[in-house]
């Protein structure tokens, strides 16, 4: 049993994470960041939920870069092969569900 107050979570470095659960090879992690990540493609699908703050999600679709602003409660689902990178607007707290060990 865990109760996690995501708004209170802060990491020592950008993209630091609190492991919440691993179920059948899928991890659920709470991330804190104030810096962009890197362009990447996950090993499987990824669900990315903004819990606090805002994030400009950059992703490639048919070779073109698209950018969408995600705000509290918004969900980004990266299907297999979706190249993407998250750019927080200030500080952000994010719930990420993905294959264990994915980038």
ZITACOR-V518054 format. One record per pair of residues at least 12 apart in sequence whose ideal C-beta (glycine too) atoms are under 6 Angstrom apart, sorted by the first residue. I is the first residue (numbers start at 0). J is the second residue. Records with the same first field share a line. If there is no record, write none. Layout:
# ZITACOR-V518054
I = J + J
This chain:
# ZITACOR-V518054
5 = 29 + 50 + 92
6 = 51
8 = 29 + 31 + 92
9 = 31
10 = 31
13 = 32 + 33 + 34
14 = 30 + 32
15 = 31
16 = 28 + 30
17 = 29
21 = 99
24 = 99
26 = 99
27 = 96
28 = 95
29 = 94
30 = 93 + 95
31 = 92
32 = 87 + 91
33 = 87 + 90
35 = 86
36 = 84 + 85
38 = 84
39 = 102
40 = 82
41 = 97 + 101
42 = 98 + 101
43 = 98
44 = 78 + 79
45 = 77 + 97
46 = 76 + 96
47 = 75 + 95
48 = 74 + 94
49 = 69 + 71 + 73 + 93
50 = 92 + 94
51 = 92
52 = 89 + 90 + 91
53 = 70 + 88
54 = 69 + 85 + 87 + 91
55 = 68 + 86
56 = 69 + 75 + 85
57 = 84
58 = 81 + 83
59 = 82
